[in-house]
Protein backbone atom coordinates (compact mmCIF):
# COMPACT_ATOMS: atom_id res chain seq x y z
CA UNK A 1 0.00 0.00 0.00
CA UNK A 2 1.34 3.42 -0.95
CA UNK A 3 1.13 6.55 1.15
CA UNK A 4 1.63 9.95 -0.42
CA UNK A 5 2.28 13.47 0.84
CA UNK A 6 2.51 16.74 -1.07
CA UNK A 7 5.23 19.17 0.05
CA UNK A 8 5.63 22.31 -2.00
CA UNK A 9 5.77 21.10 -5.59
CA UNK A 10 7.05 17.65 -4.60
CA UNK A 11 5.02 14.48 -4.24
CA UNK A 12 6.57 12.02 -1.80
CA UNK A 13 5.41 8.43 -2.23
CA UNK A 14 6.16 5.71 0.31
CA UNK A 15 5.74 2.09 -0.83
CA UNK A 16 6.69 -1.29 0.51
CA UNK A 17 7.45 -4.29 -1.67
CA UNK A 18 8.84 -7.64 -0.54
CA UNK A 19 9.64 -6.15 2.85
CA UNK A 20 11.66 -3.31 1.33
CA UNK A 21 10.52 0.27 1.82
CA UNK A 22 10.93 2.61 -1.13
CA UNK A 23 10.63 6.37 -1.13
CA UNK A 24 10.04 8.19 -4.42
CA UNK A 25 10.07 11.96 -4.74
CA UNK A 26 8.50 13.48 -7.85
CA UNK A 27 9.02 17.09 -8.84
CA UNK A 28 5.57 18.01 -10.15
CA UNK A 29 6.97 20.87 -12.25
CA UNK A 30 9.52 18.79 -14.19
CA UNK A 31 7.98 15.33 -13.58
CA UNK A 32 11.43 14.05 -12.55
CA UNK A 33 11.27 11.12 -10.11
CA UNK A 34 14.06 10.33 -7.65
CA UNK A 35 14.27 7.22 -5.47
CA UNK A 36 15.70 7.26 -1.94
CA UNK A 37 16.56 4.43 0.42
CA UNK A 38 15.14 6.15 3.49
CA UNK A 39 12.48 8.74 4.23
CA UNK A 40 15.13 10.78 6.07
CA UNK A 41 17.21 11.15 2.89
CA UNK A 42 14.09 12.02 0.88
CA UNK A 43 12.98 14.59 3.43
CA UNK A 44 16.46 16.18 3.50
CA UNK A 45 16.34 16.54 -0.30
CA UNK A 46 12.83 18.05 -0.29
CA UNK A 47 13.64 20.39 2.61
CA UNK A 48 16.72 21.68 0.78
CA UNK A 49 14.80 22.08 -2.49
CA UNK A 50 11.88 23.90 -0.86
CA UNK A 51 14.23 26.29 0.94
CA UNK A 52 16.18 26.90 -2.26
CA UNK A 53 12.92 27.70 -4.07
CA UNK A 54 11.93 30.09 -1.29
CA UNK A 55 15.33 31.83 -1.50
CA UNK A 56 14.87 32.27 -5.27
CA UNK A 57 11.42 33.74 -4.68
CA UNK A 58 12.88 36.19 -2.14
CA UNK A 59 15.46 37.46 -4.63
CA UNK A 60 12.76 38.07 -7.27
CA UNK A 61 10.87 40.49 -4.99
N, C-alpha and C positions, 0 to 999 in steps of 0.2 A: 504494500500500500504506500502510495506517495503522499507526502505532505509538502505544501508549497507556502511560500511567504513572499510578498512583494516588498522590496526595500528600494526606495528611489525608483530608478528605472531598471532595477535588477530583479529577476525572478529566481528565487532560491528553491530548488527542488531536492527533497530528501527521499531517497528510495532505499529499499533493502532487498537484496537478491542473493539467495544461497548463503544467508548469514553474513553477507558483506554489505555494509552501509556505503552508499554513494551519495555525493553531494554535487549537484550540477548548478551552476550559476549562469543564467542567460541574460545578456545585455539586451533589453527590449528595443533599444534604438538601432543596434547593429545586427541583432539576432545571433551574435557570437555566443557559443556555449563553451564554458570551461568546466572541467571536472576536478574535484578536490577529494583528498582522502579523508579529511575530517571537516566537521562543521566549523571548527575553530579557524582553520586555514581559509575556508570560504568566507567566513564572517570578516576576517582580517582584510581580505581582498576587497569585499564590498564596502567596508568601513573606509578604507583608503580611497576607493574610487568615488564614493559619495562625498567625502571631504574635499577631494580634488575638484569635483564638479562644483561644489559650493564655493571654493576659492576662485574658480574661473568666473562664476557668476558675480562674485564680489568685485572683480577687476573690471567687469563690463559696465558697472554702475557709474 
